[in-house]
């Protein structure tokens, strides 16, 4: 009996010492909530001396939080935030440049061009229209095939999209329209689209979820929730507008001055590794490491060819002025944020 108690005490002591030795890494993210546990578990299994503490919100809110904390950073690293947001942090001198062990395997278009880079990509997400076929039929709507279609009078009040000030998906939409149509015609397009918008919401995935539930027949969103909801049986058509898709890179970076630099570098190494890419490929059809992604049955095989030529430097540089103009024109239809 004594031996058993002594063994149990020894095991407990060892566990306690391990728990005390583990570095708690505060990681800011805009990853979808259902992805967090799998990513955290895989990283901690590979790095048992580090424990992730997630701080999760939508892209715009995470970006604003990081910028507000510039002089007193609270995050150690970022894992899963828009590259355009990380570019802004880099411009503010907030990122620690670092070359992950597998950097050579990352596509040149999916990482910061500097050497060593300030951020490294994970995967791509792109704009998608989620169209509820059942509600569309009930309401006598035609299936849209283009961005321009969404300005037709028949869709008045029937479209929901993300607010670009709080959602990375919303911002990639606005940025892409301005790049695709040009500044003057881009704003003219959004003026016309605004007439048909029922609400701007503070999440990139929420418009697709609202379309899936039938609350709105059309949601401007991105492909990840569209694919997941369709697999769950939602009556959705995933529409890739013929003008092309705005897109973003989910990326990882290290916050400059973190007291846990060694642990943050382990996170950056893991995020760019083939093991992490195996996680990402479950959710996305385009990855930062070529040759790993597999076609998703819900998306066309040439999905990557639908992505527009995206100027991330321009988007980052002009983000504040674009959002100021957007708020002035359209913020009246934004979802109200609950007061705490």
C-alpha positions as CSV (number, residue, x, y, z in Angstrom):
1,X,0.0,0.0,0.0
2,X,2.8,2.4,0.9
3,X,4.6,1.6,-2.4
4,X,1.4,2.4,-4.3
5,X,0.9,5.7,-2.5
6,X,4.6,6.6,-3.0
7,X,4.3,5.9,-6.7
8,X,1.1,7.9,-7.0
9,X,2.8,10.8,-5.2
10,X,5.7,10.6,-7.5
11,X,3.5,10.6,-10.6
12,X,1.5,13.6,-9.2
13,X,4.8,15.4,-8.4
14,X,6.1,14.8,-11.9
15,X,2.8,16.0,-13.5
16,X,2.8,19.1,-11.3
17,X,6.4,19.9,-12.2
18,X,5.6,19.5,-15.9
19,X,2.6,21.8,-15.6
20,X,4.7,24.4,-13.8
21,X,7.4,24.1,-16.4
22,X,5.1,24.5,-19.4
23,X,5.2,28.0,-21.0
24,X,1.8,29.6,-21.4
25,X,1.7,31.2,-24.8
26,X,-1.0,33.8,-25.4
27,X,-2.0,33.5,-29.0
28,X,-4.4,35.9,-30.7
29,X,-6.4,34.4,-33.5
30,X,-9.3,34.8,-35.9
31,X,-9.6,31.1,-36.7
32,X,-13.0,29.6,-36.7
33,X,-13.9,28.4,-33.1
34,X,-14.3,24.8,-34.2
35,X,-10.7,24.7,-35.5
36,X,-9.1,25.8,-32.3
37,X,-9.0,22.5,-30.3
38,X,-7.5,20.5,-33.2
39,X,-4.8,23.0,-33.8
40,X,-4.0,23.5,-30.1
41,X,-3.9,19.7,-29.5
42,X,-1.6,19.0,-32.4
43,X,0.8,21.8,-31.5
44,X,0.9,20.8,-27.8
45,X,1.5,17.2,-28.6
46,X,4.5,18.2,-30.6
47,X,5.6,20.7,-28.0
48,X,4.6,19.4,-24.6
49,X,6.5,22.2,-22.9
50,X,4.2,24.9,-24.3
51,X,0.5,25.5,-23.6
52,X,-1.6,27.7,-25.9
53,X,-4.0,30.3,-24.4
54,X,-6.2,31.4,-27.2
55,X,-7.7,34.9,-27.5
56,X,-10.2,34.7,-30.3
57,X,-12.4,37.2,-32.2
58,X,-13.1,38.3,-35.7
59,X,-10.2,39.7,-37.8
60,X,-11.0,43.4,-37.5
61,X,-11.5,43.2,-33.8
62,X,-8.3,41.2,-33.2
63,X,-6.4,43.6,-35.4
64,X,-7.7,46.6,-33.5
65,X,-6.9,45.0,-30.2
66,X,-3.3,44.3,-31.2
67,X,-2.9,47.9,-32.4
68,X,-4.4,49.3,-29.2
69,X,-1.9,47.2,-27.2
70,X,1.1,48.3,-29.3
71,X,2.9,50.0,-26.3
72,X,2.0,47.2,-23.9
73,X,1.6,44.0,-25.9
74,X,-0.5,41.3,-24.3
75,X,-0.1,38.7,-27.1
76,X,3.0,36.5,-27.6
77,X,2.1,35.4,-31.1
78,X,-0.6,35.4,-33.8
79,X,-1.8,32.1,-35.4
80,X,-4.5,32.6,-38.0
81,X,-5.0,36.2,-38.9
82,X,-5.3,37.9,-42.2
83,X,-1.9,38.7,-43.9
84,X,-3.1,42.2,-44.6
85,X,-3.6,42.7,-40.8
86,X,-0.1,41.3,-40.1
87,X,1.3,43.6,-42.7
88,X,-0.2,46.6,-40.8
89,X,1.4,45.3,-37.6
90,X,4.7,44.9,-39.4
91,X,4.5,48.5,-40.6
92,X,4.0,49.6,-37.0
93,X,7.2,47.7,-36.0
94,X,5.2,45.2,-33.9
95,X,6.4,41.9,-35.4
96,X,9.6,39.9,-34.8
97,X,11.0,38.7,-38.1
98,X,11.6,34.9,-38.1
99,X,12.3,32.2,-40.6
100,X,10.5,29.0,-39.6
101,X,12.3,25.7,-40.2
102,X,10.1,24.8,-43.2
103,X,10.1,28.3,-44.8
104,X,11.6,26.9,-48.0
105,X,8.5,24.9,-48.6
106,X,6.1,27.9,-48.4
107,X,5.0,29.4,-51.8
108,X,6.6,32.8,-52.4
109,X,3.2,34.4,-52.8
110,X,2.0,33.1,-49.4
111,X,4.6,34.8,-47.2
112,X,6.1,38.1,-46.4
113,X,8.7,38.9,-49.0
114,X,11.3,40.1,-46.5
115,X,14.1,37.7,-45.4
116,X,13.6,36.7,-42.7
117,X,9.8,37.2,-43.0
118,X,7.6,39.1,-40.6
119,X,4.7,36.7,-41.3
120,X,4.2,33.3,-43.0
121,X,1.1,32.1,-44.6
122,X,-1.0,29.0,-43.7
123,X,-3.9,28.8,-46.1
124,X,-6.1,30.9,-48.3
125,X,-9.8,31.8,-47.8
126,X,-11.8,33.5,-50.5
127,X,-15.1,35.2,-51.1
128,X,-18.1,33.1,-51.8
129,X,-21.9,33.6,-52.2
130,X,-24.0,31.2,-50.2
131,X,-27.4,30.9,-51.9
132,X,-30.2,29.0,-50.2
133,X,-31.9,27.1,-53.0
134,X,-35.1,26.3,-51.0
135,X,-35.7,29.9,-49.9
136,X,-34.7,31.2,-53.3
137,X,-37.3,29.0,-55.0
138,X,-40.0,30.0,-52.4
139,X,-39.3,33.7,-53.0
140,X,-39.0,33.4,-56.8
141,X,-35.4,34.5,-57.0
142,X,-33.0,33.7,-59.7
143,X,-29.6,32.1,-58.7
144,X,-26.9,34.8,-58.9
145,X,-23.8,34.0,-60.9
146,X,-21.8,37.3,-60.5
147,X,-21.2,40.2,-58.1
148,X,-23.1,42.4,-60.5
149,X,-26.2,40.2,-60.2
150,X,-26.4,41.1,-56.5
151,X,-27.5,44.6,-57.4
152,X,-30.7,43.4,-59.2
153,X,-33.9,44.8,-57.6
154,X,-35.2,41.3,-56.9
155,X,-32.7,40.9,-54.1
156,X,-33.7,44.0,-52.2
157,X,-33.3,43.3,-48.4
158,X,-32.4,39.7,-49.1
159,X,-28.6,39.8,-48.8
160,X,-26.4,39.8,-45.7
161,X,-22.6,40.4,-45.7
162,X,-19.8,41.0,-43.3
163,X,-18.9,44.4,-42.0
164,X,-15.4,45.1,-43.3
165,X,-14.5,47.1,-40.1
166,X,-14.8,44.0,-38.0
167,X,-14.5,41.1,-40.4
168,X,-11.5,40.2,-42.6
169,X,-13.9,38.6,-45.0
170,X,-15.8,41.8,-45.3
171,X,-12.6,43.8,-45.9
172,X,-11.4,41.4,-48.6
173,X,-14.7,41.8,-50.3
174,X,-14.5,45.6,-50.3
175,X,-10.8,45.6,-51.2
176,X,-11.4,43.2,-54.1
177,X,-14.3,45.2,-55.5
178,X,-12.2,48.3,-55.5
179,X,-9.3,46.5,-57.2
180,X,-11.5,44.6,-59.7
181,X,-13.8,47.5,-60.7
182,X,-11.6,50.5,-60.0
183,X,-12.1,53.1,-57.3
184,X,-15.0,55.1,-58.8
185,X,-16.9,52.0,-60.2
186,X,-16.1,50.0,-57.0
187,X,-17.9,52.5,-54.8
188,X,-20.7,52.8,-57.3
189,X,-21.1,49.1,-57.2
190,X,-21.2,49.1,-53.4
191,X,-23.8,51.9,-53.5
192,X,-26.0,49.7,-55.6
193,X,-25.3,46.6,-53.5
194,X,-26.2,48.5,-50.3
195,X,-29.7,49.0,-51.6
196,X,-30.2,45.2,-51.4
197,X,-28.3,44.6,-48.1
198,X,-30.5,43.6,-45.2
199,X,-27.7,43.7,-42.7
200,X,-24.0,43.9,-42.3
201,X,-22.8,41.5,-39.5
202,X,-19.6,41.3,-37.5
203,X,-18.4,37.9,-38.7
204,X,-17.2,36.4,-42.0
205,X,-19.0,33.1,-41.5
206,X,-22.3,34.4,-40.1
207,X,-23.8,35.4,-43.5
208,X,-23.4,31.9,-44.8
209,X,-24.9,30.5,-41.6
210,X,-27.9,32.9,-41.9
211,X,-28.3,31.8,-45.5
212,X,-28.2,28.1,-44.5
213,X,-30.9,28.7,-41.9
214,X,-33.1,30.6,-44.4
215,X,-33.0,33.9,-42.5
216,X,-31.6,35.5,-45.6
217,X,-31.6,33.7,-48.9
218,X,-28.2,35.1,-49.9
219,X,-25.1,35.5,-47.7
220,X,-21.7,36.9,-48.9
221,X,-19.2,34.9,-47.0
222,X,-16.2,32.6,-47.7
223,X,-15.8,29.0,-48.7
224,X,-15.0,27.3,-45.4
225,X,-18.4,27.7,-43.8
226,X,-20.1,27.2,-47.1
227,X,-18.5,23.8,-47.6
228,X,-19.0,22.8,-43.9
229,X,-22.7,23.7,-44.0
230,X,-23.3,22.0,-47.3
231,X,-21.8,18.8,-45.9
232,X,-24.2,19.1,-43.0
233,X,-27.1,19.1,-45.4
234,X,-27.9,22.8,-45.7
235,X,-29.7,23.6,-49.0
236,X,-26.8,25.8,-50.3
237,X,-25.4,26.5,-53.7
238,X,-21.8,27.7,-53.4
239,X,-21.5,30.5,-56.0
240,X,-18.1,31.7,-57.2
241,X,-18.9,35.0,-58.9
242,X,-17.5,35.1,-62.5
243,X,-15.7,38.4,-62.0
244,X,-13.3,36.6,-59.6
245,X,-12.9,36.1,-55.9
246,X,-11.3,38.4,-53.4
247,X,-9.1,36.4,-51.1
248,X,-6.8,36.5,-48.1
249,X,-4.0,34.5,-46.5
250,X,-4.3,33.2,-43.0
251,X,-0.9,33.7,-41.4
252,X,1.3,33.5,-38.4
253,X,3.6,36.0,-36.7
254,X,5.6,36.6,-33.5
255,X,4.9,39.8,-31.5
256,X,8.1,41.8,-30.9
257,X,9.2,41.9,-27.3
258,X,7.4,38.7,-26.2
259,X,9.0,37.3,-23.0
260,X,8.3,33.9,-24.5
261,X,10.2,34.2,-27.7
262,X,11.5,30.6,-27.7
263,X,8.0,29.2,-27.4
264,X,6.6,31.6,-30.0
265,X,9.3,30.4,-32.5
266,X,8.2,26.8,-31.8
267,X,4.6,27.9,-32.7
268,X,5.9,29.6,-35.9
269,X,7.9,26.5,-36.8
270,X,4.8,24.3,-36.3
271,X,2.5,26.6,-38.2
272,X,4.7,26.4,-41.3
273,X,5.3,22.6,-41.0
274,X,3.9,19.8,-43.2
275,X,2.2,18.5,-40.0
276,X,0.2,21.8,-39.7
277,X,-0.6,21.7,-43.4
278,X,-2.3,18.4,-42.9
279,X,-4.6,20.1,-40.4
280,X,-5.2,23.1,-42.7
281,X,-6.1,20.9,-45.7
282,X,-9.1,19.5,-43.8
283,X,-10.6,23.0,-44.0
284,X,-9.1,24.8,-47.0
285,X,-8.5,24.0,-50.7
286,X,-5.5,26.2,-51.1
287,X,-2.5,25.9,-48.8
288,X,0.7,27.9,-48.4
289,X,2.7,24.8,-49.0
290,X,2.0,23.5,-52.5
291,X,1.4,19.8,-53.2
292,X,-0.5,19.0,-50.0
293,X,-4.0,20.4,-50.5
294,X,-6.7,18.1,-51.9
295,X,-9.6,19.2,-54.1
296,X,-12.9,19.6,-52.2
297,X,-15.9,18.0,-53.8
298,X,-18.0,21.1,-53.1
299,X,-15.6,23.4,-55.0
300,X,-14.5,23.3,-58.7
301,X,-11.1,21.7,-59.4
302,X,-9.8,25.0,-60.8
303,X,-10.8,26.9,-57.6
304,X,-7.5,28.6,-57.2
305,X,-7.8,30.0,-60.7
306,X,-10.8,32.1,-59.6
307,X,-8.7,34.2,-57.2
308,X,-8.1,37.7,-58.4
309,X,-4.7,39.3,-58.5
310,X,-4.6,40.7,-55.0
311,X,-2.4,43.7,-54.0
312,X,-2.0,43.1,-50.2
313,X,0.4,46.0,-49.8
314,X,-2.2,48.4,-51.3
315,X,-5.0,46.9,-49.2
316,X,-3.0,47.3,-46.0
317,X,-1.8,50.9,-46.8
318,X,-5.3,52.1,-47.7
319,X,-7.3,50.1,-45.1
320,X,-8.0,53.0,-42.8
321,X,-9.2,55.3,-45.6
322,X,-11.3,52.6,-47.2
323,X,-13.0,51.7,-43.9
324,X,-13.7,55.4,-43.1
325,X,-15.4,55.8,-46.5
326,X,-17.3,52.6,-46.0
327,X,-18.6,53.6,-42.6
328,X,-19.7,57.0,-43.9
329,X,-21.7,55.4,-46.7
330,X,-23.1,52.2,-45.2
331,X,-22.7,51.8,-41.5
332,X,-26.4,52.5,-40.9
333,X,-27.3,48.9,-41.7
334,X,-24.6,47.4,-39.4
335,X,-25.6,44.8,-36.8
336,X,-25.7,46.4,-33.4
337,X,-23.0,45.2,-30.9
338,X,-24.4,44.1,-27.6
339,X,-23.2,46.3,-24.8
340,X,-21.5,44.6,-21.9
